[in-house]
Amino acid sequence: MATKNTLVKIVPVCTFTFCLLTFALPAVSPAAAPSAAEQHPGSPSSSELRPAPSIQALAVAHDKTVYAGSFGMGIFRSDSHGESWVPVNAGLRDRFVLCLAVAADGAVYAGTLRGGVFRTKDGGRSWRAINDGLFRGQVKTLLIAHGAVYAGTGGGVYRLAEGGVWTLLTKGLDETVVQALVMTDDNTLFAGTAAKGVQRFKAHGSEWARMPSHGLKDHEGLIENFIRVLVAGRDRTLYAGTFDGGVFRSGDGGETWRPISRALPNDSIRGIIVGQGGLVVATGRGIFKSLNDGQQWMPLNAGLTELSIQALTPAGDGVFYAGTSVGAFRSEDGGRHWVNISDGLFEPPSATDK
């Protein structure tokens, strides 16, 4: 019998102070240890990483082709809304995929753990590294906006020039570990950092300006203002999802912030979707929706057999895709019900895929 979703106020039952990926990472020798900039929550850093059936990134092209990036098993493509998948890894030298982005012309960009950025122009049949001028560490987020490609890395923000060379946009940037990027309609670029909150790069500007941290406070002594997700809404509205401090909202272009997720049962935010139907957030304990700007939240977890959400993306017409630590799920009704679409994911690659 169908279950009716009822808007309820959820009382917090725990404080999620540190989010760990659900797979074990082997020890790393001192010689192979990453820099301090790379060692922060949410970014695996071992030199002997084990592949895991975890979907870290999802992207949907204009023709509804779905791309799923995994942790060590490469990228998978579905032409059937997730009903079936094929691995598309030829030329992808780093199979640990952290982020994906699709351009208007159908080109797909993949940010990886150690291999930089890769691009395909043929639906994943072949990938080519585009790393000229790029910091060769973790590429944590990719943004395609107004025809330009941006990369947030452990070494700052980069913009891809027409000639295929990356330009570092670092002047005035207080913190170079950038986990999230978003651009507003007026061409203002915002960066969410690991320790310095949200920073802003205005259109046609020459340097970054740190935004005020009003409302974004240190949480229980952990890394100050670790921003994991940034999303732009209407009328200068911004939403920031933090690593362990929930969701914050700004109604004035980042000048001031206020928390809107105190009723959520988990503070580790992995994704945010803003739309006319409300605000949907992905957390370490499932997916939740608010119809009143965070005053109350209702769970959207029917059919989800794994609640450790790693990625959440909309595909239009109420269709959502969610990546978890054990596979992928699809909803066709705005998140109210989910079906497992992991069949075909993580299968051993064929000889032509290697």
N, C-alpha and C positions, 0 to 999 in steps of 0.2 A: 504494500500500500504506500502511495506517495506520501512523503513527509512535507508538511507545510513549513516554510521558513518563517519564523516569528522574530521580529526585532526585539532584541533583549539587550540589557546592559550587562556586560560581562565584568565580573569582579576579578581583578588580577589575583592569580593564585601563586605566582612565583616571580622572581626577578631573574631574567636570563642575562647573566653578566658576561658570558663569553661564548661565542658561537664557534663550534668546531665542525669541520667537515666530518661526515660520518664514516670515513674510511681511515685506516691507520696509515701513517706516513713513517717510513723507516728513518733511522738516524742519519744525519749528514755529517761528513767529516769536516774538521775545521777548514781544510783547504778549499772545500767546495761550498762553504757557508756563504749565503747571500749577504749583501750589504744590509746595514741597519734600515735603510729606506725600504727594503723589500720585506723585512720581517715585521709584519703587522697582521692583525686579525683578518682572516678570510682569504689569505694568500699563501697557499702551500709553497714550500721553499726547498724541499729536499732535492738533492741531485740524483736520487735513485727513486723517483716517484713511481708508485704503482698505479696502473690504470684502474679506474673504478667505474661502475655503471651509473655515473652521475651526469645528468644533463645540466651543464653550467650556463648555457646560453641558448636562446631561441630567436629566430627572426623569420618573418613572413614577407615574401616578395609580393609585388603588385598582382601577379598572376596566381596568388594563393599558394605557391610553392613554399613549403616549410623547411627550414634548416635548423638542425639541432647540433650544438657543439658539446662534446663530452669531455670528461677529464681523463685523457690518455688514450681514448679510442677514436679520436678524430671527429669528423663531421658527417652527419647523415642527412639525406634529403628525402622528402616525401612529396610526391605529386598527387597524393590521394587524401589530403587532410589528416595525415598521420596513420592511415589504415595500413600502410606498408612503407618501409624505409629501405634505402640503399646507401651504403657508405660511399663517400665521394672525397677521397683523400690523396689522389695522385698529385704529387708535388708538395703536399703539406708535410713539411719536415718536422713540425712540432704538433703532436696530436693532443696536447693538453690545451684545450680551447677555453678561453675565459670570456670572450665576448664576440658578438656577431652584429653586422649591420648590412643592410641592403640598400643600394643606390637606386635612383629612379630609372636608370638604364638597365637594371637587373644585375649589375655587378655586385658580388658579395665580398665583404671584407671580414677577416677573422683575426682577432687579437689573441695571442698565445702566451704561454707561461715563459718560455725562453727563446722562442724563435721570431719574435716581433710580429709584424702584420703580413698576412697573405691575402691575395685577391684572386678571384676567379671571374671570368667573363663568359664562361660557358656552362653555368649551372653546376659547377663543382667538378666537372670532368678533368680539369687541370687547374692547379694553383701555382701562383708565382709570388715569391717573397718581394715585398716593396719596403725595404728598410734603409734606403739611402738617407742618411742624416738622422735616423731614428735611434733613440735610446734602446739598447738591446736587452732590456729587462722585461718585466711583466707589463703587458699591455692590458690594462684593467678595464677600459671602456672605449667604445668607438661611437662617434656621433657623425651623422651625415645631415647637414643642414644648409639650405640655400646654396646647394651645389658644391659645398666644400666638405672635406673629410677631416675630422679631428680625432686625435688619439690621446687618451689620458693614460699616463704611464707612471712607473715608479720614479721617473726622472723629469716629470713636468707634462705640459700640454704641447702637442705638436699639430701642425696643420699641413696637409698634403698639397703641394703646389702642382700646377698642371704638368710640369716636367717629371713628376714622380719622385720628387725630393721633399723630405719633411723639413719644415721650419719650426724651430723651437720658440714657443710663445711663453717666455719665462720671466720677463722683466716685471718686477713688482710682485711676483708670486711668492708668498711667504712659505708655502709648503709644497714640495715638488711631488709628493705622492698623491696622485689624483685618481680617485675612484669613480667619479661620476661627472658627466657633462650634460648640459642642456642649453639650448638656444631659444630665446624668446622671439616673438614676432618682429621686434625692433632691432634684430641682429645683435642683441647683447648675449654674450657667452658667459655662462656660469659654470664654475668648477667646484665640485665637492671634494674636499681634501681629507687626509687622514688625521690631521692634528690642528688645522687652522680654520675649520668651518667652511663657509661658502665664500668664494671670491668671484669677482666680476671683471670681465674684459669687454668694454663697450665697443660697439661697432665703429670701425675706423680709428680705434684707439691704439695706443702704443704700449700700454702696460696694464697690469692687473691692479685691482683695488680690492682690499679685503673688506668684506661686508661686516657691519656691526653684528655682534654675537648676542644681542638682546634676545633672551628666550632660549638660546642654545647654551646650555651649561654643562660642566663636567659631570659625568654620571658615575658615582661611587668610585671616584679616583681612577677610572680607566682613561684611555686616550681621549683627550679633550675633543669633542665635536667631530668624531669620526663619521663622515658623511658617506653613505654607501649608495644612495639613490637620489637623483634629482629629477623632478618632473615639473613642467610648466603648465599652468592652467590658463584661464581667461583673466583679462584685466590685471596683469602684473602679479598674478597669484603664482606662488611657487610652493612645492612640497619637497621636503627633505626627509629621506629615510635614513636613520642612523644605524650604526652597527649594534648598539645595545641600548639605545635611548628612545626608541619608538619613532613616531612621525611628528614632524613640525610643519606648520603652515605659515607662509608669509603672504600678506595681502598687499604689500607695497614694494614689490620688486626686491625683496631680500633685506630691506632696512630693519624690519622687526620680525620676530618669530614667536610662535606660541605652540606648545605641545597640544596635540589633538588625539593622542592614542593611549591615554592613561587607563582606559577600560579594556585595552587589548591584553590577552593572556601571555603575550610574548613581545619583547622589545626589539628583536633582531629582524630588521626589515630588509627583504630581498627584492621587492618589486612594488611598484605603485602604478595603478591605472586610474586616470581621471576622465570622467565623462559625465554626460547628462544624467546617467543612472546612478550617480554617486561616486564614492571613492572606494577603490578596491586595493587592498594591500596584501602582499605575500610575506609570510613570516616563517620563523623556524618551527612553528606549530600550526601551520595551516594558512588558509586564505580567509580574509574577513572583509566585510563591506559595511560602509557607513552611509546613511542617507541624510545625516544631519551634521556633517563636518566634524565627525569624530566624537560626538557626544555619546553615541551608542553604536555598537558594532554587532553584526550578526555573522556567524560562521558560514562559509561557502565551501564545505568540505565533503558533501555527499558524493560518494564514489571514490574519493581519494584514499588509497590504501597506504600512502606515505605522506606525512605532513611536513617533512623537512623540505620546504620549497627552495629551489635554487634559482629559478627564473620564472617570470610571468610576462606574457606578451599578448596584446589583443590582435585579432585578425579581422575585425569588422563584423557588423551584423550580430553582435552578441557572442561571437566566437572567441574563446580564450585558449591559450596553450600554456601549460605549466610544466616546468622541468623540475624533477625531484632527484633525490640521492639514489633512486633505484629505477628511474625511467621517466616517461613523459605521459601527460594526460591532456584531454581536450574537453572543453565545455562548449555547448552550443546554445546555452541559455543564460549567458552572463555570469557563469560560475555557480549556478544553483546546483547543477549536477555535472559530474565528471565521469569520463570513461578512460580506461587505460589504453594507451596507443603505443605501447612499448614493443609490440611484436615486430621483429626484424631489426630492432636496435641491438647493438653490441654483439652481433653475430661476427664470427671470424671473417676477416676480409679475404676477398679472392686474390688470386695472383696479380690481376690487373689493377687492383686497388692499392697495392703496396708501393 
